[in-house]
Amino acid sequence: MANQLGVCNPSGFAYSYHLRAPQNNIWACSVPPGFTFDQTRNQLGVCNPSGFAYSYHLRG
């Protein structure tokens, strides 16, 4: 995640995200169809740029 000027918002700052295809044994901000999770983390600024949110360790 990056907060960049003029990238996703031509007149100001906005967040952009580096996306990966879901796969086994990675951390994600949501659980896609066909996957489960075995761990969670509640972290500041990871899945929610302005607060705490859960991320999920994917198992598929």
Contacts in CASP RR format, 6 or more apart in sequence:
PFRMAT RR
TARGET T0000
AUTHOR 0000-0000-0000
METHOD contacts of the structure
MODEL  1
MANQLGVCNPSGFAYSYHLRAPQNNIWACSVPPGFTFDQTRNQLGVCNPS
GFAYSYHLRG
1 15 0 8 1.000
1 16 0 8 1.000
1 17 0 8 1.000
1 18 0 8 1.000
1 45 0 8 1.000
1 46 0 8 1.000
1 49 0 8 1.000
2 15 0 8 1.000
2 16 0 8 1.000
3 13 0 8 1.000
3 14 0 8 1.000
3 15 0 8 1.000
3 49 0 8 1.000
4 13 0 8 1.000
4 14 0 8 1.000
4 16 0 8 1.000
5 12 0 8 1.000
5 13 0 8 1.000
6 12 0 8 1.000
6 13 0 8 1.000
6 14 0 8 1.000
7 14 0 8 1.000
7 16 0 8 1.000
8 14 0 8 1.000
8 15 0 8 1.000
8 16 0 8 1.000
15 49 0 8 1.000
20 26 0 8 1.000
22 28 0 8 1.000
22 32 0 8 1.000
22 35 0 8 1.000
22 58 0 8 1.000
23 58 0 8 1.000
23 60 0 8 1.000
24 58 0 8 1.000
24 59 0 8 1.000
24 60 0 8 1.000
25 57 0 8 1.000
25 58 0 8 1.000
25 59 0 8 1.000
26 57 0 8 1.000
26 58 0 8 1.000
27 41 0 8 1.000
27 55 0 8 1.000
27 56 0 8 1.000
27 57 0 8 1.000
27 58 0 8 1.000
28 55 0 8 1.000
28 56 0 8 1.000
28 58 0 8 1.000
29 46 0 8 1.000
29 47 0 8 1.000
29 53 0 8 1.000
29 55 0 8 1.000
29 56 0 8 1.000
30 56 0 8 1.000
31 37 0 8 1.000
31 56 0 8 1.000
31 58 0 8 1.000
32 58 0 8 1.000
34 60 0 8 1.000
35 58 0 8 1.000
35 59 0 8 1.000
35 60 0 8 1.000
36 58 0 8 1.000
36 59 0 8 1.000
36 60 0 8 1.000
37 56 0 8 1.000
37 57 0 8 1.000
37 58 0 8 1.000
37 59 0 8 1.000
38 57 0 8 1.000
38 59 0 8 1.000
39 56 0 8 1.000
39 57 0 8 1.000
40 54 0 8 1.000
40 55 0 8 1.000
40 56 0 8 1.000
40 57 0 8 1.000
41 54 0 8 1.000
41 55 0 8 1.000
41 57 0 8 1.000
42 52 0 8 1.000
42 53 0 8 1.000
42 54 0 8 1.000
43 52 0 8 1.000
43 53 0 8 1.000
43 55 0 8 1.000
44 51 0 8 1.000
44 52 0 8 1.000
45 51 0 8 1.000
45 52 0 8 1.000
45 53 0 8 1.000
46 53 0 8 1.000
46 55 0 8 1.000
47 53 0 8 1.000
47 54 0 8 1.000
47 55 0 8 1.000
END
